[in-house]
Amino acid sequence: LAFAPFHLTPALIVSVTCLIWMMDGARGMIRWGRAMFMRGWAFGFGFFLIGMHWTASPFLIEPEKHAVFLWMPLIALPGGMALIWGAGAALAGAFWSASPSRVFIFSIFFALSELARGHLFGGFPWNIFGTTWSPGDALSQAAAIGGVYWLTLLTLFISAAPAAMVDTRESRGVMGRALPVLMAVILIGFGWAWGAQRIAQPSAMSEETVVLMDAGIPQAQKYNGRGEAVLERYGEFLRDIESDPNDIVIWPEGALPFELLANNYALDVISAYLGQRSLIVGTTRRSFDGRDGVYHNSLAVLQTESGRAELIALYDKHRLVPFGELPASRIVPFGEYMSAFLPSAMQQLATSGFEPGSEPTVLFPANLPPFVALICYEGLFPEITRNAGPQREEARWIVTISNDAWFGAGMGPAQHYAQNRYRAIESGLPMARVASRGATAMVDGLGRETARGQRVTGDPAGWVSSVVRTPLPAAMPVTPFQRYGPALFWLTLTGFVVLAFVSWRR
């Protein structure tokens, strides 16, 4: 309930407070290490299972082939990620205290656990605690100062502070127990006041205009002989939607169910309708490394030259989904050798996937403002936007393309969109986002939605198309996080260590 689409942060405060009280009980046991670990693990398993149950949706698109693997998203994924929280709880137990010190200790070790979850085995920082605040609102603006991991550290402390009111050391008095709550209230007050004045300003717009287009085909239909129908639908958008020759058109990740750059017919159709506009589109691409062909999940920029759509810029997704786009054989040590011993039904999942691109970068296509490209899963990582090459401060916007049709119709698309909006807050860059059957929208540099895709008539049965033409918001000044990175996270963590030491009692 604390995360998108609900953003009921009090639910997080209640849950974390109860977790700390359960950890109090575990610490008093003879085998306290095991007890602490199991409470952290069980809390994490429930959190990840309920919050990410939608990860089972891709396995139900072709259930006759993949339903047998439902244990992976419903047991292995939440159980595996919960191990990190269990380890964090066990480590916190080594420094646990019957004083308010344990509030700081909890925040330190669970913030480090969230940091580890965002990086181990490729990372999966989905619904980290800092994203409980609705993006674009006042309290979410703290991400511009220290990033979402810093906001996570503060959120953990705010959520844990009420637990200090129950203290077994009666000699500390009410004021000693109430101090963490007072600190949390001050943090919320200052954070809200600073964020409120920041979002009080209206969104300034640039001269560029962007057209966001999604055909909205269900994933189960997309690769079922509907390639020509999808191309025809996008052709209708290009032909019928009001636009200007200088517009920038954006289609989602894997917009067409084939390799666009190798399909002359599709390029001819695009050429016929694109005109002088530029097209940013997601596509699968094959390149050849020696004798073997390798596939990339790519973003291509096309412009019409001499009556034909020509490729003028290209980005290959470099942060691939672990155990999905990036096969297990390339993640697990000696995975290539171990995969040979798997059942034949699992070998394809373990060995097939995409080739990662080289690095994040700022693209400088002709006649377009320079932008940072994020493809689906990459939108979860603050460091990609911040580390996009030496020209990162020359970027004027972020282009995010995704295929949220994999996520089903539940919480998944809303969670993905909310987390993507934090990349705009952290960087100060507006974001144009096109997601197949997800949120297709324009977001300004404060994370506020300025335009949302609208339903277009003429959809085939079951399709949910979405189109909007909107000005591109102007970029904000460079944010402290964009300039200094996670420095504030480590400084605050050090401060919490000092506070934990000062308030610690055996």
C-alpha positions in Angstrom: 0.0 0.0 0.0 2.9 2.4 0.5 4.0 2.3 -3.1 2.4 3.1 -6.5 -0.4 3.3 -7.3 -1.5 4.0 -3.7 1.4 5.8 -2.0 0.0 5.3 1.5 3.2 6.0 3.3 1.6 5.5 6.8 1.3 1.8 5.9 5.1 1.6 5.6 5.5 3.4 9.0 3.2 0.9 10.7 4.8 -2.1 9.0 8.4 -1.1 9.8 7.6 -0.2 13.4 6.0 -3.7 13.9 9.1 -5.3 12.3 11.4 -3.6 14.8 9.3 -4.8 17.7 9.5 -8.3 16.3 13.3 -7.9 16.0 13.3 -6.8 19.7 11.8 -10.1 20.6 14.2 -12.1 18.4 17.2 -10.4 19.9 16.3 -11.8 23.3 16.5 -15.4 22.1 19.4 -17.7 22.6 19.9 -18.2 18.9 19.2 -14.5 18.2 21.1 -14.5 14.9 18.9 -17.1 13.3 15.8 -15.5 14.7 16.7 -12.0 13.4 17.5 -13.4 10.0 14.2 -15.2 9.7 12.1 -12.2 10.7 13.9 -10.0 8.2 13.6 -12.7 5.5 9.9 -13.4 6.2 9.1 -9.7 6.1 10.9 -9.3 2.8 9.3 -12.4 1.3 5.8 -11.0 2.0 6.8 -7.6 0.8 8.3 -8.8 -2.5 5.6 -11.4 -3.2 2.7 -9.0 -2.8 4.3 -6.0 -4.3 5.7 -7.8 -7.3 3.2 -10.6 -7.9 2.7 -9.1 -11.4 6.1 -10.6 -12.4 4.2 -13.8 -13.0 2.3 -12.2 -15.9 5.0 -12.8 -18.6 4.8 -16.5 -17.8 1.1 -16.6 -18.4 1.2 -15.0 -21.9 2.0 -18.5 -23.4 1.1 -20.7 -20.4 1.4 -23.9 -22.3 5.2 -23.2 -22.6 6.0 -21.2 -19.4 3.4 -21.8 -16.7 5.7 -24.6 -15.4 8.2 -21.8 -14.4 5.7 -19.8 -12.2 7.8 -20.9 -9.2 10.5 -18.5 -10.4 8.6 -15.2 -10.0 6.4 -16.4 -7.1 9.0 -18.2 -4.9 12.5 -17.8 -6.2 12.4 -14.1 -6.8 10.8 -12.9 -3.5 12.7 -15.6 -1.6 16.0 -14.7 -3.1 15.7 -10.9 -2.6 14.4 -11.5 0.9 17.8 -13.1 1.7 19.3 -9.6 1.5 16.9 -8.2 4.0 17.4 -11.3 6.2 21.2 -10.7 6.2 20.6 -7.0 7.0 18.4 -7.9 10.0 21.0 -10.4 11.2 23.9 -7.9 10.9 21.8 -5.3 12.7 21.2 -7.8 15.5 25.0 -7.8 16.3 24.6 -4.1 17.3 21.1 -4.2 18.6 20.2 -2.2 21.7 17.3 -1.8 24.1 17.6 1.9 23.6 16.5 4.3 20.8 19.9 3.5 19.2 18.3 0.5 17.4 16.3 2.9 15.2 19.5 4.2 13.7 21.0 0.7 13.5 18.0 -0.6 11.7 18.1 2.4 9.2 21.8 1.8 8.5 21.7 -1.9 7.8 18.4 -1.8 5.8 19.6 1.1 3.7 22.7 -0.9 2.9 20.5 -3.9 2.1 18.5 -1.8 -0.3 21.7 -0.5 -1.9 22.9 -4.1 -2.3 19.6 -5.1 -3.8 20.0 -2.5 -6.4 23.4 -3.8 -7.5 23.9 -7.5 -6.8 23.5 -9.8 -9.8 22.7 -6.8 -12.0 20.4 -5.3 -9.5 16.6 -5.1 -9.1 15.9 -1.9 -7.1 12.1 -2.2 -7.5 10.0 -0.4 -4.9 12.9 0.7 -2.8 11.7 2.6 0.3 12.4 6.1 -1.0 9.9 5.7 -3.8 7.0 5.6 -1.3 6.6 9.4 -1.7 4.4 10.2 -4.7 6.8 11.5 -7.4 6.3 15.1 -8.3 5.0 16.0 -4.8 6.9 18.0 -2.2 8.6 15.2 -0.3 9.8 13.4 -3.4 11.9 16.5 -4.3 14.6 15.4 -1.7 15.8 13.0 -4.4 17.2 16.0 -6.3 19.6 16.6 -3.4 20.9 13.2 -2.6 19.2 10.7 -4.9 16.7 8.0 -4.2 19.0 5.9 -2.0 19.5 8.9 0.3 15.8 9.4 0.4 15.5 5.7 1.2 17.8 6.1 4.2 15.7 9.0 5.5 12.5 7.1 4.8 13.7 4.1 6.8 14.6 6.3 9.7 11.2 8.1 9.6 9.4 4.7 9.4 11.4 3.2 12.2 11.3 6.2 14.6 8.0 5.4 16.4 9.4 2.0 17.5 11.7 3.9 19.9 8.6 4.9 22.0 8.6 1.4 23.4 11.9 1.1 25.3 12.8 -1.5 27.9 15.2 1.0 29.6 12.8 2.9 31.8 15.6 5.2 33.0 15.9 6.9 29.7 12.6 8.7 30.2 10.0 9.9 27.8 12.2 12.5 26.1 14.9 10.1 25.3 12.5 7.7 23.7 10.7 10.5 21.8 13.9 12.0 20.4 13.9 9.9 17.2 10.2 10.8 16.6 11.0 14.5 17.0 13.9 14.2 14.5 11.6 12.4 12.0 8.9 15.1 12.4 11.6 17.8 11.8 12.9 16.0 8.7 9.4 15.7 7.3 8.7 19.4 8.0 11.8 20.7 6.4 11.5 18.3 3.5 7.9 19.3 2.8 8.7 23.0 3.1 11.6 22.9 0.7 9.8 20.7 -1.7 6.6 22.7 -1.7 8.4 25.9 -2.7 10.3 24.0 -5.4 7.1 22.6 -7.0 5.3 25.9 -6.6 6.8 27.1 -9.9 5.0 26.2 -13.1 6.6 24.0 -15.7 8.6 26.1 -18.2 8.4 24.8 -21.8 11.0 24.6 -24.6 10.4 25.2 -28.3 10.4 21.5 -29.2 7.2 19.5 -29.5 7.0 15.7 -29.0 4.4 13.2 -30.1 4.2 10.1 -28.0 2.5 7.1 -29.7 1.7 3.6 -28.5 -0.5 1.2 -30.4 -1.3 -0.7 -27.2 -1.4 -4.2 -28.6 -1.7 -7.0 -26.0 1.6 -8.9 -25.6 -0.2 -12.2 -26.3 -1.2 -11.0 -29.8 2.0 -9.1 -30.7 4.0 -12.1 -32.0 1.0 -14.0 -33.3 1.2 -12.9 -36.9 0.1 -9.3 -36.1 3.3 -7.5 -37.3 1.6 -5.9 -40.4 -1.4 -4.8 -38.3 0.9 -3.1 -35.7 2.8 -1.3 -38.5 -0.4 -0.2 -40.1 -1.7 1.2 -36.8 1.5 3.3 -36.3 1.2 4.4 -39.9 -2.3 5.6 -39.2 -1.0 7.6 -36.3 1.7 9.2 -38.4 -0.8 10.0 -41.1 -3.8 11.2 -39.0 -2.4 12.8 -35.8 -2.1 16.6 -36.0 1.6 17.4 -36.0 4.3 19.8 -37.3 7.3 19.0 -39.6 9.6 19.7 -36.7 7.9 17.3 -34.3 9.8 14.5 -32.6 7.8 11.2 -32.7 8.5 8.5 -30.1 7.3 4.8 -30.2 7.8 2.3 -27.4 10.4 -0.4 -26.7 10.0 -3.2 -29.3 7.3 -1.2 -31.0 7.2 -3.6 -34.0 7.4 -7.5 -33.6 10.3 -7.7 -36.0 13.7 -6.2 -36.7 12.8 -2.8 -38.0 16.2 -1.8 -39.3 16.4 -5.0 -41.4 12.8 -4.8 -42.8 12.7 -2.7 -46.0 8.9 -2.8 -46.3 8.5 -1.3 -42.8 11.1 1.4 -43.5 9.2 2.2 -46.7 6.0 2.6 -44.8 7.6 4.9 -42.2 9.2 6.9 -45.0 5.9 7.4 -46.7 4.3 8.9 -43.6 7.1 10.4 -41.5 7.9 13.4 -43.6 10.3 15.9 -42.1 9.7 14.6 -38.5 12.1 12.6 -36.5 11.3 9.2 -35.1 12.7 7.6 -32.0 11.7 3.9 -31.8 12.6 0.8 -29.9 13.6 -2.3 -31.9 15.4 -5.6 -31.7 18.6 -5.4 -33.7 21.0 -8.1 -34.8 24.7 -7.6 -35.3 27.4 -10.0 -36.2 30.4 -10.8 -34.0 32.6 -13.1 -36.1 30.4 -15.9 -37.4 27.7 -15.7 -34.7 24.9 -13.2 -34.8 24.1 -11.4 -31.5 20.9 -9.5 -30.7 20.5 -6.1 -29.0 17.6 -4.3 -27.5 18.0 -1.0 -29.1 16.7 2.6 -29.5 17.0 4.0 -33.0 16.6 7.6 -34.3 15.3 7.8 -37.9 15.0 10.8 -40.2 13.9 10.9 -43.8 16.7 11.6 -46.2 16.0 11.7 -50.0 12.6 10.1 -49.4 13.8 7.2 -47.2 14.0 6.8 -43.5 17.7 6.7 -42.5 19.3 5.7 -39.2 21.0 8.8 -37.6 21.6 7.6 -34.0 21.6 4.3 -32.2 21.7 3.2 -28.5 22.0 -0.4 -27.4 20.5 -1.2 -23.9 23.4 -2.0 -21.7 21.7 -2.8 -18.3 19.8 -5.9 -19.1 17.2 -7.7 -17.0 18.9 -10.4 -15.0 17.6 -13.9 -15.7 15.5 -12.5 -18.5 17.3 -10.4 -21.1 20.6 -11.3 -19.5 20.7 -15.1 -19.2 21.6 -16.8 -16.0 24.6 -18.4 -17.6 26.2 -14.9 -17.7 25.3 -13.9 -14.2 26.1 -17.0 -12.1 29.8 -17.9 -11.8 30.6 -20.8 -14.1 27.0 -20.5 -15.4 27.8 -21.6 -18.9 29.0 -24.9 -17.6 26.2 -25.4 -15.1 23.5 -24.7 -17.6 24.5 -27.9 -19.5 23.1 -29.9 -16.5 19.7 -28.2 -16.5 16.6 -29.9 -17.9 16.1 -29.1 -21.6 13.0 -26.9 -20.8 15.2 -24.6 -18.7 18.3 -24.4 -20.9 16.8 -21.8 -23.2 15.9 -19.5 -20.3 19.4 -20.0 -18.9 21.4 -19.4 -22.0 19.4 -17.1 -24.5 19.2 -13.4 -24.3 20.6 -10.1 -25.6 24.1 -8.7 -25.8 24.5 -5.6 -23.6 25.6 -2.3 -25.1 28.8 -0.7 -24.2 27.8 2.1 -21.7 25.2 4.8 -21.1 25.6 7.9 -23.2 24.1 11.1 -24.3 22.8 10.9 -27.9 23.3 14.0 -30.2 21.0 13.3 -33.2 20.9 16.0 -35.9 18.1 18.5 -35.4 17.1 17.1 -32.0 18.0 18.3 -28.5 20.6 15.8 -26.9 19.1 13.2 -24.7 19.8 10.3 -22.4 18.2 7.0 -23.5 16.7 4.6 -21.0 15.1 1.4 -22.2 12.6 -0.2 -19.7 14.6 -1.7 -16.8 17.3 0.9 -17.1 14.8 3.5 -15.7 15.3 2.0 -12.3 18.9 3.0 -11.9 19.9 6.6 -10.9 23.5 6.0 -11.9 22.7 5.5 -15.6 21.4 9.1 -16.1 24.1 10.5 -13.9 27.0 8.7 -15.6 25.9 9.1 -19.2 29.4 9.9 -20.5 31.4 13.1 -20.2 28.7 15.1 -22.0 26.0 14.3 -19.4 25.5 17.9 -18.5 24.7 18.7 -22.1 21.6 16.5 -22.1 18.4 18.4 -22.2 15.9 15.6 -21.7 15.4 11.8 -21.0 13.7 9.5 -23.5 12.3 6.4 -21.7 10.8 3.6 -23.8 9.3 0.5 -22.3 7.1 -2.5 -23.0 4.8 -2.6 -19.9 2.5 -5.0 -21.7 4.5 -7.8 -20.0 3.4 -6.5 -16.6 -0.3 -7.2 -16.9 -3.0 -4.7 -16.0 -2.3 -4.5 -12.2 0.2 -2.6 -10.1 3.3 -3.3 -12.2 2.9 -0.5 -14.8 2.0 2.1 -12.2 5.0 1.1 -10.1 7.3 1.3 -13.1 6.1 4.7 -14.1 6.5 6.1 -10.5 10.1 4.9 -10.3 10.9 6.3 -13.8 9.7 9.7 -12.7 12.4 9.8 -9.9 15.1 9.8 -12.7 13.6 13.2 -13.8 13.7 14.5 -10.2 17.3 13.4 -9.6 18.6 14.9 -12.8 16.4 17.9 -13.3 15.8 16.7 -16.9 12.3 16.4 -18.3 11.3 12.8 -19.4 9.3 11.7 -22.5 8.0 8.2 -21.7 6.3 5.8 -24.1 5.4 2.5 -22.6 3.3 -0.1 -24.5 0.1 -0.6 -22.4 1.7 1.5 -19.6 1.9 5.1 -18.8 2.7 7.2 -21.9 3.3 10.7 -20.6 5.5 13.8 -20.5 7.2 14.6 -17.1 9.0 17.8 -16.2 12.3 18.1 -14.3 10.5 18.0 -11.0 8.8 14.7 -11.7 5.4 16.3 -12.4 3.3 14.9 -15.2 2.5 17.6 -17.8 0.7 15.5 -20.4 -0.7 12.0 -20.6 -1.5 9.8 -23.6 -5.1 9.8 -24.7 -7.1 6.9 -26.2 -7.4 7.1 -30.0 -10.4 5.6 -31.8 -10.1 2.8 -34.3 -8.3 0.2 -32.2 -8.7 -3.4 -33.1 -10.3 -5.6 -30.4 -8.4 -5.6 -27.1 -5.9 -2.9 -28.1 -5.5 0.2 -26.0 -3.7 2.8 -28.0 -2.4 6.0 -26.5 -1.2 9.2 -28.2 -0.4 12.7 -27.1 1.3 15.8 -28.7 2.9 18.1 -26.1 5.7 20.6 -25.7 8.9 19.4 -24.2 9.5 21.0 -20.8 12.7 22.9 -20.3 15.5 21.3 -18.3 16.1 22.4 -14.7 19.5 23.6 -13.4 21.9 20.8 -12.6 20.8 19.2 -9.4 23.1 18.5 -6.4 22.7 14.7 -6.9 23.6 15.0 -10.6 26.8 16.9 -9.6 27.9 15.1 -6.5 26.2 11.7 -6.8 25.7 9.6 -3.6 28.1 11.6 -1.4 25.2 12.8 0.8 24.0 9.2 1.3 27.4 8.2 2.7 27.7 11.4 4.8 24.2 10.8 6.3 25.0 7.1 6.9 28.1 8.1 8.8 26.1 10.6 10.9 23.6 7.8 11.8 26.6 5.6 12.9 27.7 8.4 15.2 24.2 8.8 16.6 23.8 5.1 17.1 27.1 4.9 19.0 26.2 7.9 21.2 22.8 6.6 22.1 23.8 2.9 22.4 23.2 1.0 25.6 23.9 -2.6 26.3 
